[in-house]
Amino acid sequence: MTDQAKPLKRDPHLKAVSRDHHHGLLLCWKIREGFKRNIDIERIKRYADWFWTSHLVDHFAIEEKYIFSILGDENELVKRARSEHRRLKRLFSDDTEVWRSLNLIEEELDKHIRFEERILFNEVQKVATAEQLALVDKHHNHDTHCEDWEDEFWVGPTSPVGN
């Protein structure tokens, strides 16, 4: 199966996690927009850090505990997803090469989300019991409120480089 596989209709118990993925893709877009608009890198980094601590840390924990366990730790798709989670955690934690890390976050998070949506979740849905899926939904007890961030650098006018 390729990364271009069409997703199955998402099980209702996984829809909240898929909504998180939508917001993750928006983070990638916002980073790209920030770069296109020559926004100060620290503004983009502050948003990425906030998104990481406010959303992705819990999201990854839910996936690792309640979704990946459905397939098991020895499953190759789970191994790949866990490896990508570790890599993304390192990139979000990098305060030394911020521009490079943000570029890599934008690329790698996008690919990771598409892999989970198109491949991993499809496999989970094929084998998961109703109880396992209900457990995911039960523990995903938050909504992603990305509109809580006031500095919408991604919608402002393009600024000259250096400002």
Helices and strands as residue ranges (DSSP letters): G 12-14, H 15-36, H 41-51, I 52-56, H 57-62, I 63-67, H 68-71, H 76-93, H 98-115, I 116-120, H 121-127, H 130-139, G 146-148
